[in-house]
Amino acid sequence: MQHVKKGLQILLSFFMVTAGVLHFVNADFFIKIMPPYLPLHRELVYFSGVFEILLGIMLLIPRFQNLAAWGLIALLIAVFPANVHMFMDQEKAFGESLFHTIRLPLQGVLIL
């Protein structure tokens, strides 16, 4: 069971760091899906990208794993409105609507 936990931890770290890097490589995509009621879209995209990268890396460092886990929980909650907005406005989103339907409850699973 310990190997499974470690493997999932590495996988989550990889996905978070990759997602964070994408916030800088393709910032316009993330800006496009930001809810209109939030200010400073570009700054928030970069801010969340930095924290995805940092927390993803911290997840692999035993001393910081607890802090990283709580930080990722907070981050997933913070970005949830953008994911709901993307689900509600499929024209601005990429991919199939099934992806966006699955993505919302998947965030709950990741928080757990």
N, CA, C and O of each residue as an XYZ file, in Angstrom:
448
protein
N       0.827     -1.194      0.000
C       0.000      0.000      0.000
C       0.873      1.260      0.000
O       0.512      2.268     -0.608
N       2.003      1.201      0.672
C       2.913      2.348      0.740
C       3.430      2.716     -0.647
O       3.610      3.896     -0.950
N       3.671      1.703     -1.496
C       4.143      1.957     -2.860
C       3.072      2.651     -3.682
O       3.379      3.527     -4.492
N       1.823      2.270     -3.483
C       0.711      2.895     -4.205
C       0.596      4.363     -3.795
O       0.442      5.240     -4.645
N       0.670      4.623     -2.504
C       0.578      5.995     -2.001
C       1.710      6.852     -2.577
O       1.474      7.974     -3.025
N       2.922      6.327     -2.565
C       4.078      7.060     -3.092
C       3.912      7.310     -4.599
O       4.219      8.396     -5.090
N       3.434      6.315     -5.311
C       3.210      6.466     -6.746
C       2.167      7.533     -7.052
O       2.349      8.334     -7.969
N       1.083      7.549     -6.295
C       0.041      8.562     -6.484
C       0.554      9.951     -6.118
O       0.190     10.947     -6.743
N       1.391      9.999     -5.110
C       1.983     11.267     -4.693
C       2.872     11.834     -5.811
O       2.818     13.028     -6.107
N       3.672     10.985     -6.416
C       4.535     11.406     -7.523
C       3.686     11.830     -8.718
O       3.987     12.829     -9.371
N       2.641     11.083     -9.001
C       1.750     11.413    -10.116
C       1.075     12.765     -9.896
O       1.021     13.586    -10.812
N       0.566     13.000     -8.701
C      -0.069     14.284     -8.397
C       0.953     15.415     -8.502
O       0.646     16.482     -9.034
N       2.145     15.190     -8.005
C       3.202     16.196     -8.105
C       3.485     16.525     -9.567
O       3.580     17.696     -9.936
N       3.618     15.503    -10.388
C       3.875     15.701    -11.818
C       2.758     16.514    -12.464
O       3.027     17.458    -13.208
N       1.500     16.151    -12.182
C       0.370     16.864    -12.783
C       0.312     18.315    -12.314
O       0.017     19.204    -13.113
N       0.585     18.569    -11.046
C       0.527     19.932    -10.531
C       1.645     20.792    -11.124
O       1.404     21.931    -11.522
N       2.856     20.256    -11.185
C       3.967     21.014    -11.763
C       3.703     21.272    -13.249
O       3.937     22.377    -13.737
N       3.222     20.268    -13.960
C       2.912     20.439    -15.387
C       1.828     21.489    -15.579
O       1.955     22.360    -16.439
N       0.769     21.416    -14.791
C      -0.307     22.406    -14.890
C       0.228     23.799    -14.580
O      -0.135     24.766    -15.250
N       1.084     23.907    -13.574
C       1.664     25.200    -13.227
C       2.491     25.780    -14.358
O       2.393     26.970    -14.658
N       3.301     24.950    -14.984
C       4.116     25.404    -16.116
C       3.214     25.866    -17.258
O       3.510     26.862    -17.920
N       2.125     25.152    -17.490
C       1.189     25.529    -18.561
C       0.566     26.900    -18.309
O       0.171     27.572    -19.262
N       0.469     27.330    -17.060
C      -0.059     28.664    -16.762
C       0.846     29.757    -17.343
O       0.385     30.867    -17.611
N       2.118     29.447    -17.536
C       3.045     30.410    -18.123
C       3.198     30.198    -19.631
O       3.328     31.164    -20.383
N       3.182     28.947    -20.068
C       3.343     28.624    -21.487
C       2.109     29.039    -22.282
O       2.227     29.519    -23.409
N       0.927     28.856    -21.698
C      -0.331     29.148    -22.391
C      -1.247     29.978    -21.487
O      -2.394     29.604    -21.240
N      -0.738     31.088    -21.008
C      -1.500     31.931    -20.076
C      -2.819     32.393    -20.680
O      -3.815     32.512    -19.967
N      -2.838     32.657    -21.991
C      -4.068     33.157    -22.619
C      -5.229     32.179    -22.474
O      -6.374     32.600    -22.312
N      -4.948     30.881    -22.529
C      -6.022     29.899    -22.336
C      -6.633     30.053    -20.948
O      -7.855     30.091    -20.802
N      -5.786     30.140    -19.936
C      -6.274     30.236    -18.563
C      -6.973     31.569    -18.311
O      -7.941     31.634    -17.553
N      -6.485     32.621    -18.942
C      -7.136     33.926    -18.813
C      -8.537     33.864    -19.413
O      -9.482     34.436    -18.869
N      -8.658     33.175    -20.522
C      -9.944     33.061    -21.222
C     -11.010     32.378    -20.370
O     -12.194     32.678    -20.518
N     -10.620     31.479    -19.495
C     -11.618     30.738    -18.702
C     -11.841     31.347    -17.320
O     -12.594     30.800    -16.514
N     -11.189     32.476    -17.046
C     -11.373     33.128    -15.749
C     -12.780     33.710    -15.659
O     -13.266     34.308    -16.619
N     -13.435     33.541    -14.518
C     -14.747     34.173    -14.343
C     -14.606     35.694    -14.446
O     -13.650     36.265    -13.922
N     -15.546     36.342    -15.111
C     -15.425     37.797    -15.329
C     -15.455     38.617    -14.036
O     -14.977     39.752    -14.020
N     -15.997     38.073    -12.972
C     -16.085     38.842    -11.735
C     -14.761     38.898    -10.961
O     -14.648     39.644     -9.988
N     -13.761     38.115    -11.384
C     -12.453     38.159    -10.727
C     -11.575     39.213    -11.401
O     -11.561     39.307    -12.628
N     -10.844     40.005    -10.620
C      -9.958     41.014    -11.216
C      -8.597     40.411    -11.569
O      -8.294     39.273    -11.211
N      -7.799     41.186    -12.267
C      -6.389     40.853    -12.507
C      -6.201     39.435    -13.049
O      -5.474     38.634    -12.462
N      -6.840     39.137    -14.138
C      -6.824     37.771    -14.678
C      -5.414     37.241    -14.918
O      -5.076     36.149    -14.461
N      -4.603     37.997    -15.620
C      -3.251     37.506    -15.937
C      -2.447     37.272    -14.649
O      -1.749     36.267    -14.522
N      -2.550     38.190    -13.719
C      -1.815     38.065    -12.467
C      -2.274     36.844    -11.673
O      -1.453     36.136    -11.091
N      -3.575     36.600    -11.650
C      -4.096     35.429    -10.931
C      -3.673     34.126    -11.604
O      -3.410     33.131    -10.928
N      -3.606     34.132    -12.930
C      -3.144     32.934    -13.656
C      -1.693     32.644    -13.294
O      -1.343     31.500    -13.005
N      -0.851     33.667    -13.307
C       0.554     33.470    -12.948
C       0.699     33.077    -11.477
O       1.494     32.198    -11.142
N      -0.058     33.720    -10.616
C      -0.024     33.432     -9.188
C      -0.374     31.968     -8.925
O       0.329     31.278     -8.188
N      -1.470     31.500     -9.536
C      -1.866     30.100     -9.322
C      -0.849     29.151     -9.940
O      -0.605     28.071     -9.402
N      -0.248     29.542    -11.071
C       0.780     28.710    -11.691
C       1.999     28.538    -10.802
O       2.538     27.439    -10.675
N       2.429     29.632    -10.188
C       3.579     29.570     -9.273
C       3.275     28.620     -8.124
O       4.111     27.796     -7.754
N       2.070     28.738     -7.558
C       1.742     27.886     -6.414
C       1.551     26.431     -6.821
O       1.867     25.534     -6.039
N       1.045     26.175     -8.016
C       0.951     24.783     -8.469
C       2.331     24.164     -8.589
O       2.537     23.017     -8.193
N       3.272     24.913     -9.130
C       4.646     24.402     -9.268
C       5.281     24.193     -7.894
O       5.815     23.120     -7.611
N       5.222     25.211     -7.046
C       5.846     25.109     -5.723
C       5.241     23.988     -4.880
O       5.964     23.189     -4.286
N       3.922     23.936     -4.832
C       3.269     22.914     -4.009
C       3.486     21.514     -4.592
O       3.618     20.543     -3.847
N       3.523     21.413     -5.916
C       3.802     20.121     -6.549
C       5.184     19.608     -6.191
O       5.364     18.419     -5.927
N       6.158     20.503     -6.183
C       7.522     20.115     -5.793
C       7.582     19.786     -4.303
O       8.184     18.791     -3.900
N       6.951     20.632     -3.493
C       6.970     20.420     -2.042
C       6.335     19.083     -1.648
O       6.684     18.502     -0.620
N       5.411     18.606     -2.462
C       4.755     17.332     -2.187
C       5.751     16.171     -2.173
O       5.491     15.136     -1.559
N       6.881     16.342     -2.841
C       7.895     15.280     -2.908
C       8.957     15.393     -1.813
O       9.806     14.511     -1.680
N       8.914     16.465     -1.037
C       9.905     16.673      0.020
C       9.252     16.317      1.354
O       8.363     17.032      1.817
N       9.684     15.218      1.975
C       9.005     14.737      3.191
C       8.744     15.814      4.240
O       7.683     15.830      4.864
N       9.692     16.700      4.435
C       9.533     17.743      5.454
C       8.355     18.682      5.160
O       7.761     19.245      6.080
N       8.022     18.846      3.875
C       7.000     19.806      3.475
C       5.714     19.163      2.948
O       4.818     19.874      2.493
N       5.612     17.855      3.001
C       4.461     17.171      2.411
C       3.135     17.584      3.034
O       2.154     17.779      2.316
N       3.087     17.720      4.331
C       1.847     18.114      5.001
C       1.422     19.507      4.566
O       0.264     19.731      4.215
N       2.363     20.441      4.591
C       2.084     21.815      4.173
C       1.643     21.841      2.708
O       0.700     22.546      2.352
N       2.325     21.074      1.868
C       1.979     21.019      0.446
C       0.576     20.461      0.246
O      -0.183     20.971     -0.579
N       0.228     19.425      0.990
C      -1.107     18.833      0.861
C      -2.187     19.838      1.221
O      -3.174     19.972      0.498
N      -2.010     20.550      2.336
C      -2.994     21.567      2.729
C      -3.012     22.724      1.735
O      -4.072     23.278      1.444
N      -1.858     23.084      1.222
C      -1.791     24.138      0.211
C      -2.510     23.751     -1.067
O      -3.194     24.574     -1.675
N      -2.355     22.490     -1.477
C      -3.052     22.019     -2.677
C      -4.560     21.981     -2.466
O      -5.326     22.282     -3.381
N      -4.983     21.614     -1.275
C      -6.420     21.640     -0.962
C      -6.948     23.062     -1.120
O      -7.974     23.281     -1.764
N      -6.247     24.025     -0.532
C      -6.665     25.427     -0.635
C      -6.657     25.897     -2.087
O      -7.571     26.598     -2.520
N      -5.635     25.516     -2.831
C      -5.533     25.916     -4.230
C      -6.665     25.319     -5.064
O      -7.267     26.016     -5.881
N      -6.954     24.041     -4.863
C      -8.044     23.402     -5.609
C      -9.386     24.055     -5.307
O     -10.231     24.183     -6.192
N      -9.578     24.462     -4.077
C     -10.810     25.177     -3.721
C     -10.822     26.555     -4.383
O     -11.858     27.001     -4.876
N      -9.675     27.222     -4.392
C      -9.593     28.566     -4.961
C      -9.834     28.586     -6.468
O     -10.428     29.534     -6.982
N      -9.382     27.552     -7.186
C      -9.551     27.547     -8.648
C     -10.875     26.916     -9.080
O     -11.195     26.902    -10.269
N     -11.632     26.403     -8.138
C     -12.906     25.760     -8.475
C     -13.857     26.688     -9.246
O     -14.493     26.234    -10.196
N     -13.977     27.975     -8.870
C     -14.871     28.850     -9.647
C     -14.481     28.955    -11.126
O     -15.357     29.036    -11.987
N     -13.190     28.954    -11.427
C     -12.763     29.002    -12.833
C     -13.175     27.726    -13.554
O     -13.562     27.776    -14.721
N     -13.097     26.589    -12.882
C     -13.502     25.327    -13.512
C     -15.009     25.268    -13.709
O     -15.482     24.728    -14.709
N     -15.770     25.819    -12.764
C     -17.226     25.890    -12.934
C     -17.547     26.814    -14.101
O     -18.402     26.503    -14.930
N     -16.862     27.949    -14.164
C     -17.078     28.898    -15.266
C     -16.770     28.234    -16.604
O     -17.512     28.412    -17.570
N     -15.679     27.470    -16.667
C     -15.311     26.771    -17.896
C     -16.391     25.754    -18.266
O     -16.728     25.606    -19.441
N     -16.931     25.055    -17.271
C     -17.994     24.077    -17.518
C     -19.249     24.775    -18.053
O     -19.907     24.275    -18.966
N     -19.567     25.936    -17.472
C     -20.788     26.644    -17.848
C     -20.669     27.324    -19.214
O     -21.679     27.527    -19.888
N     -19.466     27.673    -19.625
C     -19.251     28.368    -20.894
C     -18.382     27.492    -21.791
O     -17.192     27.756    -21.967
N     -18.979     26.461    -22.350
C     -18.248     25.468    -23.136
C     -17.573     26.067    -24.369
O     -16.585     25.516    -24.856
N     -18.090     27.188    -24.881
C     -17.480     27.792    -26.070
C     -16.067     28.282    -25.787
O     -15.224     28.293    -26.684
N     -15.800     28.685    -24.554
C     -14.464     29.158    -24.189
C     -13.542     28.013    -23.787
O     -12.327     28.189    -23.700
N     -14.109     26.868    -23.547
C     -13.337     25.734    -23.045
C     -12.769     24.923    -24.197
O     -13.205     25.042    -25.342
N     -11.805     24.112    -23.875
C     -11.247     23.194    -24.849
C     -11.780     21.801    -24.566
O     -12.227     21.512    -23.456
N     -11.731     20.956    -25.556
C     -12.088     19.551    -25.352
C     -13.576     19.302    -25.267
O     -14.398     20.189    -25.495
N     -13.891     18.076    -24.933
C     -15.273     17.626    -24.852
C     -15.925     18.056    -23.546
O     -15.252     18.232    -22.530
N     -17.252     18.224    -23.585
C     -17.969     18.614    -22.374
C     -17.889     17.512    -21.325
O     -17.980     17.798    -20.131
N     -17.719     16.252    -21.744
C     -17.566     15.161    -20.785
C     -16.339     15.390    -19.899
O     -16.375     15.120    -18.699
N     -15.262     15.885    -20.494
C     -14.046     16.193    -19.733
C     -14.356     17.193    -18.623
O     -13.909     17.028    -17.488
N     -15.116     18.218    -18.952
C     -15.423     19.259    -17.975
C     -16.411     18.764    -16.925
O     -16.387     19.220    -15.782
N     -17.274     17.837    -17.308
C     -18.212     17.244    -16.358
C     -17.466     16.375    -15.347
O     -17.803     16.368    -14.163
N     -16.464     15.653    -15.808
C     -15.669     14.785    -14.936
C     -14.701     15.606    -14.079
O     -14.413     15.248    -12.937
N     -14.213     16.693    -14.637
C     -13.201     17.507    -13.955
C     -13.701     18.069    -12.620
O     -12.947     18.117    -11.648
N     -14.949     18.487    -12.571
C     -15.471     19.091    -11.334
C     -15.467     18.106    -10.158
O     -14.919     18.427     -9.103
N     -16.062     16.914    -10.311
C     -15.994     15.992     -9.173
C     -14.575     15.455     -8.928
O     -14.244     15.068     -7.807
N     -13.740     15.433     -9.974
C     -12.360     14.973     -9.792
C     -11.621     15.884     -8.821
O     -10.763     15.420     -8.070
N     -11.942     17.175     -8.829
C     -11.317     18.070     -7.871
C     -11.645     17.650     -6.442
O     -10.796     17.740     -5.555
N     -12.864     17.197     -6.222
C     -13.240     16.704     -4.892
C     -12.420     15.494     -4.507
O     -11.991     15.365     -3.361
N     -12.203     14.609     -5.461
C     -11.389     13.413     -5.206
C      -9.952     13.827     -4.873
O      -9.350     13.279     -3.950
N      -9.406     14.782     -5.611
C      -8.045     15.229     -5.338
C      -7.941     15.881     -3.972
O      -6.926     15.735     -3.292
N      -8.977     16.597     -3.561
C      -8.969     17.213     -2.237
C      -8.949     16.129     -1.153
O      -8.259     16.261     -0.142
N      -9.703     15.073     -1.377
C      -9.703     13.968     -0.403
C      -8.359     13.283     -0.368
O      -8.171     12.332      0.391
